[in-house]
Amino acid sequence: MCLAIPGKIITINGDDTLTRMSVVEFGTITREASLLLVPEAKKGDYVLVHAGVAISVLNEEEANKTFEYLEQIEEVKT
């Protein structure tokens, strides 16, 4: 099973849609992610990231709903 995690774009580097990269914040963790598949993404947007690639843009409400689900999973796990 594959899992994509929502995160918020903090910075974007580059103008070329083939090589544009971003720094995405996942709570207290930041990671680089390619924006190849979401050329419309901009700083401040929430994106779903899988294997270092942003695969879709989310609105803030959708991202928050996913965060809530992930918190529920963590509560059940412990």
C-alpha positions, 0 to 999 in steps of 0.5 A, spaced: 500 500 500 502 506 498 501 513 502 501 520 500 502 525 506 499 532 505 504 538 507 504 545 506 509 548 500 514 553 504 519 555 498 519 553 491 526 553 487 526 554 479 522 556 474 522 550 469 516 546 470 520 539 469 525 541 474 521 545 479 522 543 487 519 545 493 520 545 500 514 542 504 512 542 511 509 536 514 508 538 521 515 539 524 519 536 519 520 539 512 522 535 506 524 536 498 519 535 493 518 535 486 513 539 483 513 536 476 506 533 476 503 540 479 505 545 475 500 550 478 502 549 485 505 555 489 508 557 495 502 556 501 499 551 497 497 544 500 500 538 496 499 530 497 506 528 497 508 521 495 515 518 494 518 525 494 513 528 488 507 532 489 502 528 486 496 533 487 494 540 490 489 540 496 485 546 499 486 547 506 480 544 509 482 537 505 489 537 508 486 538 515 481 533 514 487 528 512 491 531 518 485 529 523 484 522 520 492 521 521 491 523 528 486 518 529 490 512 526 495 514 531 491 514 537 488 507 535 495 504 534 498 506 541 
